[in-house]
Amino acid sequence: MQKIIALVFMALMATPIAAQDSAEGDAAGDPPIIFSADEVDFNEILWIKRPLLVFADSPADPQFIQQMEFITSRLDALDARDVVIITDTDPGARGELRQQFRPRGFMLLLMDKDGTIYLRKPAPWDVREISRSIDKLPIRQREMREEQQGDS
């Protein structure tokens, strides 16, 4: 019974994410910003995107669900900061990212474009808090200065 509930919940959670991603991707011509860990090659996003990794032991983990709700409600703020969200909810698959970062249960991990780990959190964070952390990063500070100079 728990497996059925988990599967139904996963289907319900995946639908809004996929719908929002495809709507965003189609409207702006941009690709979606939420990916499964097995879909991402870190070498391809290095110096281009800021990975925000969300680990959990199950897609039905309440902390994972809450974090994804936070993220999907403010995708625009993360996209503006060149963030790509990478999720891993299958510890049994022993994926490369899971082996590298060794999460225990739920974990939120923020990296900068150069691959430096700037944040590890054992609980969900609101996008506002994530955005503030990103805006303090040296590379982001340079990007904001360059944007200001471009507007002048």
Sine and cosine of phi, psi and omega as CSV:
sin_phi,cos_phi,sin_psi,cos_psi,sin_omega,cos_omega
0.00,0.00,-0.66,0.75,0.01,-1.00
-0.90,0.44,-0.58,0.81,0.02,-1.00
-0.91,0.41,-0.63,0.78,0.01,-1.00
-0.91,0.42,-0.71,0.71,0.02,-1.00
-0.88,0.48,-0.69,0.73,0.01,-1.00
-0.89,0.46,-0.68,0.74,0.01,-1.00
-0.91,0.42,-0.67,0.75,0.03,-1.00
-0.90,0.44,-0.69,0.72,-0.01,-1.00
-0.90,0.43,-0.66,0.75,0.03,-1.00
-0.88,0.48,-0.66,0.75,0.01,-1.00
-0.90,0.43,-0.66,0.75,0.02,-1.00
-0.92,0.40,-0.63,0.78,0.01,-1.00
-0.94,0.34,-0.61,0.79,-0.07,-1.00
-0.95,0.32,-0.54,0.84,-0.05,-1.00
-0.89,0.47,-0.78,0.63,0.01,-1.00
-0.90,0.44,-0.61,0.80,0.00,-1.00
-0.90,0.43,-0.75,0.66,-0.01,-1.00
-0.90,0.43,-0.66,0.75,-0.01,-1.00
-0.91,0.42,-0.69,0.73,-0.01,-1.00
-0.92,0.38,-0.66,0.75,0.01,-1.00
-0.89,0.46,-0.72,0.70,-0.04,-1.00
-0.94,0.35,-0.58,0.81,0.03,-1.00
-0.91,0.42,-0.69,0.72,0.03,-1.00
-0.90,0.43,-0.71,0.70,-0.03,-1.00
-0.90,0.43,-0.65,0.76,-0.03,-1.00
-0.95,0.32,-0.65,0.76,-0.07,-1.00
-0.93,0.37,-0.68,0.74,-0.10,-1.00
-0.98,-0.17,-0.16,0.99,-0.06,-1.00
0.98,0.21,0.19,0.98,-0.02,-1.00
-0.99,-0.15,0.45,-0.89,0.08,-1.00
-0.96,0.27,0.33,-0.94,0.05,-1.00
-0.90,0.44,0.31,-0.95,-0.03,-1.00
-0.93,-0.36,0.06,1.00,0.04,-1.00
-0.93,-0.37,0.83,-0.56,-0.05,-1.00
-0.71,-0.70,0.42,-0.91,0.16,-0.99
-0.98,0.18,0.48,-0.88,-0.06,-1.00
-0.85,0.53,-0.53,0.85,-0.03,-1.00
-0.98,0.22,-0.10,1.00,0.00,-1.00
-0.99,-0.12,-0.11,0.99,-0.17,-0.99
-0.91,-0.41,0.70,-0.71,0.13,-0.99
-0.94,-0.33,0.92,-0.39,-0.06,-1.00
-0.84,0.54,-0.54,0.84,0.00,-1.00
-0.90,0.44,-0.46,0.89,0.00,-1.00
-0.98,0.21,-0.40,0.92,-0.03,-1.00
-0.96,-0.26,-0.13,0.99,0.01,-1.00
-0.85,0.52,0.77,-0.64,-0.02,-1.00
0.95,0.32,0.06,1.00,0.01,-1.00
-0.91,-0.41,-0.70,0.72,-0.07,-1.00
-0.79,-0.61,0.36,-0.93,0.11,-0.99
-0.98,-0.19,0.94,-0.35,0.01,-1.00
-0.95,0.30,0.74,-0.67,0.16,-0.99
-0.89,-0.45,0.96,-0.28,-0.07,-1.00
-1.00,-0.09,0.71,-0.70,0.04,-1.00
-0.84,-0.54,0.94,-0.35,0.01,-1.00
-0.97,-0.26,0.56,-0.83,0.14,-0.99
-0.39,-0.92,0.32,-0.95,0.01,-1.00
-0.99,0.11,-0.16,0.99,-0.01,-1.00
-0.32,-0.95,0.54,-0.84,0.09,-1.00
-0.92,0.38,-0.23,0.97,0.03,-1.00
-1.00,-0.03,0.03,1.00,0.04,-1.00
-0.86,0.51,0.83,-0.55,-0.03,-1.00
-0.84,0.54,-0.57,0.82,0.03,-1.00
-0.93,0.36,-0.63,0.78,0.05,-1.00
-0.89,0.45,-0.71,0.71,0.00,-1.00
-0.87,0.50,-0.72,0.69,0.00,-1.00
-0.89,0.45,-0.69,0.73,0.00,-1.00
-0.88,0.47,-0.68,0.73,-0.01,-1.00
-0.93,0.38,-0.53,0.85,0.10,-1.00
-0.91,0.42,-0.70,0.71,0.06,-1.00
-0.84,0.54,-0.75,0.67,-0.07,-1.00
-0.91,0.42,-0.76,0.65,-0.07,-1.00
-0.92,0.38,-0.40,0.92,0.02,-1.00
-0.97,0.26,-0.31,0.95,-0.04,-1.00
-0.68,-0.73,0.69,0.73,0.01,-1.00
-0.84,0.54,-0.56,0.83,-0.03,-1.00
-0.88,0.48,-0.66,0.76,0.00,-1.00
-0.91,0.41,-0.61,0.79,0.01,-1.00
-0.96,0.27,-0.65,0.76,0.02,-1.00
-0.89,0.46,-0.60,0.80,0.02,-1.00
-0.90,0.44,-0.38,0.92,0.00,-1.00
-0.98,-0.20,0.29,0.96,0.02,-1.00
0.86,0.52,0.63,0.77,0.00,-1.00
-1.00,-0.03,0.64,-0.77,0.17,-0.99
-0.86,-0.52,0.78,-0.63,-0.03,-1.00
-1.00,-0.07,0.78,-0.62,0.00,-1.00
-0.85,-0.53,0.84,-0.55,-0.04,-1.00
-0.94,-0.35,0.56,-0.83,0.08,-1.00
-0.60,-0.80,0.95,-0.32,-0.01,-1.00
-0.87,-0.49,0.35,0.94,-0.03,-1.00
-0.80,-0.61,1.00,0.06,0.00,-1.00
-0.91,0.42,-0.40,0.92,0.00,-1.00
-0.93,0.37,-0.43,0.90,0.00,-1.00
-0.96,0.27,-0.33,0.94,0.02,-1.00
0.75,0.66,0.80,0.60,0.00,-1.00
-0.91,0.42,0.27,-0.96,-0.05,-1.00
-0.86,0.52,-0.70,0.72,-0.01,-1.00
-0.91,0.41,-0.65,0.76,0.01,-1.00
-0.90,0.43,-0.62,0.78,0.03,-1.00
-0.94,0.34,-0.59,0.81,-0.02,-1.00
-0.95,0.32,-0.68,0.73,-0.12,-0.99
-0.98,-0.18,-0.20,0.98,0.10,-1.00
0.73,0.68,0.86,0.51,0.03,-1.00
-0.95,0.32,0.52,-0.86,0.11,-0.99
-0.90,-0.44,0.98,-0.19,-0.07,-1.00
0.96,0.27,-0.67,-0.75,0.00,-1.00
-0.97,0.25,0.66,-0.75,0.11,-0.99
-0.43,-0.90,0.69,-0.72,0.10,-0.99
-0.94,-0.33,0.77,-0.64,-0.06,-1.00
-0.72,-0.69,0.81,-0.58,0.02,-1.00
-0.93,-0.37,0.75,-0.66,0.05,-1.00
-0.86,-0.51,0.45,-0.89,0.10,-1.00
-1.00,0.01,0.07,-1.00,-0.07,-1.00
-0.88,0.47,-0.43,0.90,-0.01,-1.00
-1.00,0.08,0.01,1.00,0.03,-1.00
1.00,-0.07,-0.01,1.00,0.01,-1.00
-0.96,0.29,0.73,-0.68,0.05,-1.00
-0.99,0.14,0.84,-0.55,-0.02,-1.00
-0.93,-0.36,-0.28,0.96,-0.11,-0.99
-0.42,-0.91,0.76,-0.65,0.17,-0.99
-0.77,-0.64,0.81,-0.59,-0.02,-1.00
-0.75,-0.67,0.69,-0.72,0.02,-1.00
-1.00,0.03,0.10,1.00,-0.03,-1.00
-0.62,-0.79,0.37,-0.93,-0.01,-1.00
-0.88,0.48,0.53,-0.85,0.06,-1.00
-0.83,-0.56,0.62,-0.78,0.07,-1.00
-0.94,0.35,0.47,-0.88,-0.02,-1.00
-0.88,0.48,-0.54,0.84,0.04,-1.00
-0.86,0.50,-0.70,0.71,0.03,-1.00
-0.92,0.40,-0.66,0.75,0.03,-1.00
-0.89,0.46,-0.71,0.71,-0.01,-1.00
-0.88,0.48,-0.67,0.75,0.03,-1.00
-0.89,0.46,-0.66,0.75,0.04,-1.00
-0.90,0.44,-0.68,0.74,0.01,-1.00
-0.89,0.45,-0.68,0.73,-0.05,-1.00
-0.91,0.42,-0.26,0.97,0.05,-1.00
-1.00,0.01,-0.19,0.98,-0.04,-1.00
-0.94,0.35,0.61,-0.79,-0.03,-1.00
-0.83,0.55,-0.68,0.73,-0.01,-1.00
-0.91,0.41,-0.64,0.77,0.03,-1.00
-0.92,0.40,-0.63,0.78,0.04,-1.00
-0.86,0.52,-0.69,0.72,0.03,-1.00
-0.90,0.44,-0.67,0.74,0.01,-1.00
-0.87,0.49,-0.67,0.74,-0.01,-1.00
-0.92,0.39,-0.63,0.78,0.06,-1.00
-0.89,0.46,-0.68,0.73,0.00,-1.00
-0.91,0.42,-0.61,0.80,0.05,-1.00
-0.91,0.42,-0.66,0.76,0.02,-1.00
-0.91,0.43,-0.66,0.76,0.00,-1.00
-0.93,0.37,-0.56,0.83,0.02,-1.00
-0.94,0.35,-0.50,0.87,0.00,-1.00
-0.98,0.20,-0.39,0.92,-0.07,-1.00
-0.97,0.25,0.00,0.00,0.00,0.00
